[in-house]
Structures are given as C-alpha cells and as structure tokens.
C-alpha cells in the first residue's frame, strides 16, 4: 500500500493545531496550579499534585515542537477524515467492543 500524499498546508495546519492544543493544556494546568498555590491552605496540596501533569504536558509540548514532517504526515493520516472506510469500521468496532466490556 503506497503512502498517501497530503497537501503541505493541511499538514502544517494540523501541526499548528496540535502544538497549540498542547500549549493550551499546559497553560491551563499552570494557571490552576498557580491559583491553588496563591490561595494557599489545603489548595497548596492540589498544586503539589499538579506538578507531575505539568511536567508531562510541558515535555509533550517541547517534543511536539521538535518533531519532523514525517511524524506530522503520519499523525495527520490517522485522523478520522483521512481513514479508509475499512479502517473506520475497524475503529468503530473497537469502540463498541470496549463499551460492551465496560457496560456489558
């Protein structure tokens, strides 16, 4: 199966959206942690708990910035609108299977 070609502008837009999303998550977590820390009391404990997710989101953001174009083309090809009908059916089947196991 050959590699599907995508417009560079589509891949760049996808890349920008994903990096912006990672940045928004990091900023939101940081804002929550700073608010909890500034209020003090029991909320300081919450800001301490948020250190690990903050570090994870920060390093995720940094790693996304440094990914090459091949990575972004591969990730863009995995988005729902770019999946073939067969892949969509398999994905829906997996989701239904998981829901059946959970609610069973």
VMD Tcl script that builds the backbone (N, CA, C; Angstrom):
set m [mol new atoms 312]
animate dup $m
set s [atomselect $m all]
$s set {name element resname resid chain x y z} {
  {N N UNK 1 A 0.850 -1.177 0.000}
  {CA C UNK 1 A 0.000 0.000 0.000}
  {C C UNK 1 A 0.892 1.234 0.000}
  {N N UNK 2 A 0.694 2.105 -0.949}
  {CA C UNK 2 A 1.532 3.283 -1.068}
  {C C UNK 2 A 1.193 4.347 -0.044}
  {N N UNK 3 A 2.132 5.222 0.118}
  {CA C UNK 3 A 1.940 6.319 1.072}
  {C C UNK 3 A 1.064 7.384 0.433}
  {N N UNK 4 A 0.028 7.782 1.139}
  {CA C UNK 4 A -0.866 8.815 0.641}
  {C C UNK 4 A -0.216 10.176 0.779}
  {N N UNK 5 A -0.384 11.001 -0.230}
  {CA C UNK 5 A 0.197 12.336 -0.184}
  {C C UNK 5 A -0.859 13.343 0.253}
  {N N UNK 6 A -0.458 14.231 1.129}
  {CA C UNK 6 A -1.348 15.269 1.629}
  {C C UNK 6 A -0.759 16.624 1.270}
  {N N UNK 7 A -1.627 17.606 1.180}
  {CA C UNK 7 A -1.148 18.963 0.943}
  {C C UNK 7 A -0.313 19.420 2.129}
  {N N UNK 8 A 0.784 20.069 1.825}
  {CA C UNK 8 A 1.668 20.550 2.886}
  {C C UNK 8 A 0.938 21.526 3.813}
  {N N UNK 9 A 0.058 22.334 3.237}
  {CA C UNK 9 A -0.673 23.304 4.066}
  {C C UNK 9 A -1.605 22.597 5.055}
  {N N UNK 10 A -2.226 21.475 4.637}
  {CA C UNK 10 A -3.085 20.720 5.551}
  {C C UNK 10 A -2.278 20.151 6.709}
  {N N UNK 11 A -1.120 19.591 6.384}
  {CA C UNK 11 A -0.269 19.005 7.419}
  {C C UNK 11 A 0.251 20.096 8.352}
  {N N UNK 12 A 0.631 21.244 7.799}
  {CA C UNK 12 A 1.112 22.356 8.627}
  {C C UNK 12 A 0.014 22.882 9.544}
  {N N UNK 13 A -1.208 22.988 9.007}
  {CA C UNK 13 A -2.334 23.427 9.846}
  {C C UNK 13 A -2.581 22.440 10.980}
  {N N UNK 14 A -2.525 21.149 10.652}
  {CA C UNK 14 A -2.700 20.111 11.669}
  {C C UNK 14 A -1.616 20.219 12.736}
  {N N UNK 15 A -0.379 20.425 12.294}
  {CA C UNK 15 A 0.747 20.561 13.224}
  {C C UNK 15 A 0.538 21.756 14.148}
  {N N UNK 16 A 0.167 22.884 13.569}
  {CA C UNK 16 A -0.061 24.095 14.368}
  {C C UNK 16 A -1.181 23.885 15.384}
  {N N UNK 17 A -2.266 23.211 14.967}
  {CA C UNK 17 A -3.387 22.959 15.873}
  {C C UNK 17 A -2.968 22.073 17.045}
  {N N UNK 18 A -2.194 21.029 16.754}
  {CA C UNK 18 A -1.785 20.103 17.808}
  {C C UNK 18 A -0.827 20.765 18.793}
  {N N UNK 19 A 0.091 21.563 18.276}
  {CA C UNK 19 A 1.025 22.274 19.155}
  {C C UNK 19 A 0.275 23.305 19.995}
  {N N UNK 20 A -0.672 24.011 19.378}
  {CA C UNK 20 A -1.466 24.998 20.123}
  {C C UNK 20 A -2.302 24.321 21.206}
  {N N UNK 21 A -2.847 23.145 20.905}
  {CA C UNK 21 A -3.628 22.411 21.900}
  {C C UNK 21 A -2.759 21.995 23.080}
  {N N UNK 22 A -1.563 21.489 22.795}
  {CA C UNK 22 A -0.650 21.095 23.874}
  {C C UNK 22 A -0.266 22.305 24.721}
  {N N UNK 23 A -0.069 23.441 24.071}
  {CA C UNK 23 A 0.282 24.664 24.798}
  {C C UNK 23 A -0.877 25.129 25.674}
  {N N UNK 24 A -2.106 25.056 25.157}
  {CA C UNK 24 A -3.277 25.459 25.933}
  {C C UNK 24 A -3.458 24.571 27.164}
  {N N UNK 25 A -3.241 23.268 27.003}
  {CA C UNK 25 A -3.364 22.349 28.141}
  {C C UNK 25 A -2.334 22.696 29.202}
  {N N UNK 26 A -1.103 22.943 28.774}
  {CA C UNK 26 A -0.046 23.298 29.722}
  {C C UNK 26 A -0.375 24.598 30.449}
  {N N UNK 27 A -0.818 25.605 29.714}
  {CA C UNK 27 A -1.130 26.899 30.329}
  {C C UNK 27 A -2.311 26.769 31.293}
  {N N UNK 28 A -3.315 25.979 30.923}
  {CA C UNK 28 A -4.471 25.791 31.810}
  {C C UNK 28 A -4.056 25.100 33.107}
  {N N UNK 29 A -3.241 24.049 32.996}
  {CA C UNK 29 A -2.762 23.359 34.203}
  {C C UNK 29 A -1.916 24.290 35.061}
  {N N UNK 30 A -1.078 25.074 34.426}
  {CA C UNK 30 A -0.235 26.008 35.159}
  {C C UNK 30 A -1.082 27.059 35.872}
  {N N UNK 31 A -2.104 27.560 35.198}
  {CA C UNK 31 A -2.979 28.561 35.816}
  {C C UNK 31 A -3.704 27.985 37.030}
  {N N UNK 32 A -4.208 26.766 36.906}
  {CA C UNK 32 A -4.891 26.128 38.037}
  {C C UNK 32 A -3.932 25.945 39.202}
  {N N UNK 33 A -2.720 25.479 38.904}
  {CA C UNK 33 A -1.735 25.270 39.968}
  {C C UNK 33 A -1.364 26.589 40.643}
  {N N UNK 34 A -1.181 27.646 39.863}
  {CA C UNK 34 A -0.825 28.945 40.443}
  {C C UNK 34 A -1.956 29.528 41.280}
  {N N UNK 35 A -3.189 29.356 40.818}
  {CA C UNK 35 A -4.334 29.841 41.598}
  {C C UNK 35 A -4.418 29.096 42.926}
  {N N UNK 36 A -4.286 27.769 42.875}
  {CA C UNK 36 A -4.335 26.975 44.116}
  {C C UNK 36 A -3.194 27.363 45.050}
  {N N UNK 37 A -2.017 27.573 44.485}
  {CA C UNK 37 A -0.858 27.923 45.308}
  {C C UNK 37 A -1.031 29.306 45.932}
  {N N UNK 38 A -1.585 30.251 45.144}
  {CA C UNK 38 A -1.729 31.615 45.666}
  {C C UNK 38 A -2.823 31.717 46.732}
  {N N UNK 39 A -3.866 30.910 46.619}
  {CA C UNK 39 A -4.916 30.921 47.639}
  {C C UNK 39 A -4.396 30.315 48.935}
  {N N UNK 40 A -3.610 29.263 48.797}
  {CA C UNK 40 A -2.990 28.655 49.977}
  {C C UNK 40 A -3.885 27.648 50.663}
  {N N UNK 41 A -3.523 27.335 51.881}
  {CA C UNK 41 A -4.287 26.368 52.661}
  {C C UNK 41 A -4.197 24.973 52.068}
  {N N UNK 42 A -5.328 24.293 52.036}
  {CA C UNK 42 A -5.396 22.930 51.513}
  {C C UNK 42 A -5.124 22.912 50.015}
  {N N UNK 43 A -5.407 24.010 49.337}
  {CA C UNK 43 A -5.222 24.057 47.891}
  {C C UNK 43 A -3.757 23.972 47.484}
  {N N UNK 44 A -2.849 24.264 48.397}
  {CA C UNK 44 A -1.424 24.111 48.092}
  {C C UNK 44 A -1.128 22.651 47.779}
  {N N UNK 45 A -1.817 21.756 48.469}
  {CA C UNK 45 A -1.639 20.325 48.227}
  {C C UNK 45 A -2.025 19.973 46.788}
  {N N UNK 46 A -3.083 20.604 46.269}
  {CA C UNK 46 A -3.506 20.361 44.885}
  {C C UNK 46 A -2.433 20.834 43.912}
  {N N UNK 47 A -1.830 21.980 44.189}
  {CA C UNK 47 A -0.788 22.472 43.283}
  {C C UNK 47 A 0.428 21.558 43.298}
  {N N UNK 48 A 0.713 20.930 44.436}
  {CA C UNK 48 A 1.822 19.969 44.502}
  {C C UNK 48 A 1.489 18.736 43.672}
  {N N UNK 49 A 0.236 18.291 43.736}
  {CA C UNK 49 A -0.186 17.131 42.946}
  {C C UNK 49 A -0.107 17.438 41.448}
  {N N UNK 50 A -0.346 18.676 41.061}
  {CA C UNK 50 A -0.340 19.056 39.646}
  {C C UNK 50 A 1.060 19.174 39.051}
  {N N UNK 51 A 2.088 19.012 39.848}
  {CA C UNK 51 A 3.451 19.139 39.323}
  {C C UNK 51 A 3.728 18.073 38.269}
  {N N UNK 52 A 3.335 16.831 38.516}
  {CA C UNK 52 A 3.618 15.755 37.561}
  {C C UNK 52 A 2.882 15.978 36.237}
  {N N UNK 53 A 1.566 16.260 36.236}
  {CA C UNK 53 A 0.919 16.556 34.949}
  {C C UNK 53 A 1.501 17.787 34.253}
  {N N UNK 54 A 1.927 18.772 35.040}
  {CA C UNK 54 A 2.562 19.951 34.444}
  {C C UNK 54 A 3.846 19.568 33.721}
  {N N UNK 55 A 4.654 18.758 34.354}
  {CA C UNK 55 A 5.896 18.322 33.715}
  {C C UNK 55 A 5.613 17.496 32.467}
  {N N UNK 56 A 4.639 16.608 32.551}
  {CA C UNK 56 A 4.297 15.781 31.393}
  {C C UNK 56 A 3.817 16.646 30.236}
  {N N UNK 57 A 2.915 17.587 30.498}
  {CA C UNK 57 A 2.409 18.425 29.411}
  {C C UNK 57 A 3.485 19.360 28.867}
  {N N UNK 58 A 4.381 19.829 29.732}
  {CA C UNK 58 A 5.468 20.690 29.260}
  {C C UNK 58 A 6.408 19.927 28.332}
  {N N UNK 59 A 6.808 18.718 28.733}
  {CA C UNK 59 A 7.710 17.940 27.882}
  {C C UNK 59 A 7.008 17.430 26.628}
  {N N UNK 60 A 5.708 17.193 26.692}
  {CA C UNK 60 A 4.954 16.833 25.489}
  {C C UNK 60 A 4.958 17.993 24.504}
  {N N UNK 61 A 4.742 19.187 25.027}
  {CA C UNK 61 A 4.771 20.384 24.182}
  {C C UNK 61 A 6.140 20.542 23.522}
  {N N UNK 62 A 7.201 20.383 24.311}
  {CA C UNK 62 A 8.546 20.508 23.747}
  {C C UNK 62 A 8.826 19.439 22.701}
  {N N UNK 63 A 8.365 18.215 22.951}
  {CA C UNK 63 A 8.628 17.153 21.979}
  {C C UNK 63 A 7.836 17.371 20.692}
  {N N UNK 64 A 6.626 17.917 20.795}
  {CA C UNK 64 A 5.842 18.180 19.585}
  {C C UNK 64 A 6.490 19.248 18.720}
  {N N UNK 65 A 7.093 20.229 19.347}
  {CA C UNK 65 A 7.754 21.290 18.587}
  {C C UNK 65 A 8.913 20.725 17.763}
  {N N UNK 66 A 9.596 19.720 18.295}
  {CA C UNK 66 A 10.799 19.202 17.656}
  {C C UNK 66 A 10.559 18.016 16.727}
  {N N UNK 67 A 9.311 17.639 16.464}
  {CA C UNK 67 A 9.024 16.513 15.564}
  {C C UNK 67 A 9.241 16.933 14.114}
  {N N UNK 68 A 9.676 15.958 13.292}
  {CA C UNK 68 A 9.908 16.254 11.883}
  {C C UNK 68 A 8.613 16.108 11.081}
  {N N UNK 69 A 8.670 16.474 9.807}
  {CA C UNK 69 A 7.478 16.480 8.963}
  {C C UNK 69 A 6.918 15.089 8.722}
  {N N UNK 70 A 7.763 14.053 8.697}
  {CA C UNK 70 A 7.270 12.688 8.506}
  {C C UNK 70 A 6.338 12.281 9.637}
  {N N UNK 71 A 6.693 12.664 10.852}
  {CA C UNK 71 A 5.839 12.364 12.007}
  {C C UNK 71 A 4.478 13.020 11.838}
  {N N UNK 72 A 4.478 14.288 11.433}
  {CA C UNK 72 A 3.215 15.011 11.306}
  {C C UNK 72 A 2.370 14.465 10.170}
  {N N UNK 73 A 2.991 14.039 9.069}
  {CA C UNK 73 A 2.232 13.426 7.975}
  {C C UNK 73 A 1.602 12.117 8.434}
  {N N UNK 74 A 2.346 11.330 9.213}
  {CA C UNK 74 A 1.817 10.063 9.721}
  {C C UNK 74 A 0.641 10.305 10.668}
  {N N UNK 75 A 0.779 11.269 11.569}
  {CA C UNK 75 A -0.304 11.564 12.510}
  {C C UNK 75 A -1.523 12.138 11.787}
  {N N UNK 76 A -1.294 12.965 10.782}
  {CA C UNK 76 A -2.399 13.540 10.017}
  {C C UNK 76 A -3.142 12.450 9.258}
  {N N UNK 77 A -2.407 11.456 8.773}
  {CA C UNK 77 A -3.052 10.368 8.038}
  {C C UNK 77 A -3.938 9.522 8.946}
  {N N UNK 78 A -3.713 9.591 10.258}
  {CA C UNK 78 A -4.506 8.809 11.211}
  {C C UNK 78 A -5.766 9.531 11.675}
  {N N UNK 79 A -5.965 10.775 11.234}
  {CA C UNK 79 A -7.173 11.492 11.643}
  {C C UNK 79 A -8.383 10.861 10.968}
  {N N UNK 80 A -9.533 11.028 11.574}
  {CA C UNK 80 A -10.752 10.342 11.141}
  {C C UNK 80 A -11.079 10.619 9.682}
  {N N UNK 81 A -10.928 11.858 9.232}
  {CA C UNK 81 A -11.330 12.181 7.859}
  {C C UNK 81 A -10.410 11.544 6.821}
  {N N UNK 82 A -9.214 11.096 7.229}
  {CA C UNK 82 A -8.279 10.505 6.283}
  {C C UNK 82 A -8.258 8.984 6.335}
  {N N UNK 83 A -9.045 8.386 7.222}
  {CA C UNK 83 A -9.080 6.932 7.306}
  {C C UNK 83 A -9.912 6.361 6.161}
  {N N UNK 84 A -9.530 5.162 5.706}
  {CA C UNK 84 A -10.344 4.487 4.702}
  {C C UNK 84 A -11.598 3.941 5.380}
  {N N UNK 85 A -12.568 3.538 4.567}
  {CA C UNK 85 A -13.813 3.010 5.134}
  {C C UNK 85 A -13.550 1.767 5.977}
  {N N UNK 86 A -12.629 0.929 5.539}
  {CA C UNK 86 A -12.295 -0.289 6.283}
  {C C UNK 86 A -11.710 0.068 7.654}
  {N N UNK 87 A -10.822 1.051 7.690}
  {CA C UNK 87 A -10.224 1.475 8.961}
  {C C UNK 87 A -11.265 2.110 9.873}
  {N N UNK 88 A -12.223 2.845 9.302}
  {CA C UNK 88 A -13.285 3.450 10.107}
  {C C UNK 88 A -14.154 2.377 10.755}
  {N N UNK 89 A -14.498 1.331 9.984}
  {CA C UNK 89 A -15.311 0.243 10.524}
  {C C UNK 89 A -14.556 -0.473 11.640}
  {N N UNK 90 A -13.260 -0.702 11.448}
  {CA C UNK 90 A -12.463 -1.350 12.494}
  {C C UNK 90 A -12.411 -0.494 13.753}
  {N N UNK 91 A -12.262 0.813 13.594}
  {CA C UNK 91 A -12.206 1.717 14.744}
  {C C UNK 91 A -13.531 1.731 15.493}
  {N N UNK 92 A -14.629 1.817 14.767}
  {CA C UNK 92 A -15.948 1.801 15.403}
  {C C UNK 92 A -16.166 0.469 16.112}
  {N N UNK 93 A -15.729 -0.624 15.499}
  {CA C UNK 93 A -15.847 -1.939 16.130}
  {C C UNK 93 A -15.078 -2.020 17.433}
  {N N UNK 94 A -13.884 -1.454 17.456}
  {CA C UNK 94 A -13.089 -1.443 18.690}
  {C C UNK 94 A -13.781 -0.637 19.776}
  {N N UNK 95 A -14.334 0.509 19.405}
  {CA C UNK 95 A -15.029 1.358 20.383}
  {C C UNK 95 A -16.249 0.638 20.938}
  {N N UNK 96 A -17.025 -0.003 20.063}
  {CA C UNK 96 A -18.206 -0.741 20.517}
  {C C UNK 96 A -17.795 -1.899 21.417}
  {N N UNK 97 A -16.701 -2.584 21.068}
  {CA C UNK 97 A -16.211 -3.679 21.903}
  {C C UNK 97 A -15.824 -3.214 23.295}
  {N N UNK 98 A -15.150 -2.089 23.376}
  {CA C UNK 98 A -14.753 -1.547 24.683}
  {C C UNK 98 A -15.983 -1.137 25.482}
  {N N UNK 99 A -16.933 -0.476 24.835}
  {CA C UNK 99 A -18.162 -0.080 25.527}
  {C C UNK 99 A -18.940 -1.302 26.011}
  {N N UNK 100 A -18.959 -2.363 25.205}
  {CA C UNK 100 A -19.658 -3.584 25.610}
  {C C UNK 100 A -18.986 -4.217 26.819}
  {N N UNK 101 A -17.656 -4.201 26.845}
  {CA C UNK 101 A -16.938 -4.756 28.001}
  {C C UNK 101 A -17.190 -3.941 29.262}
  {N N UNK 102 A -17.252 -2.622 29.101}
  {CA C UNK 102 A -17.460 -1.760 30.267}
  {C C UNK 102 A -18.880 -1.903 30.805}
  {N N UNK 103 A -19.864 -1.803 29.910}
  {CA C UNK 103 A -21.258 -1.784 30.349}
  {C C UNK 103 A -21.941 -3.140 30.229}
  {N N UNK 104 A -21.234 -4.111 29.674}
  {CA C UNK 104 A -21.596 -5.386 29.453}
  {C C UNK 104 A -22.582 -6.308 29.576}
}
mol reanalyze $m
mol bondsrecalc $m
mol representation Tube
mol addrep $m
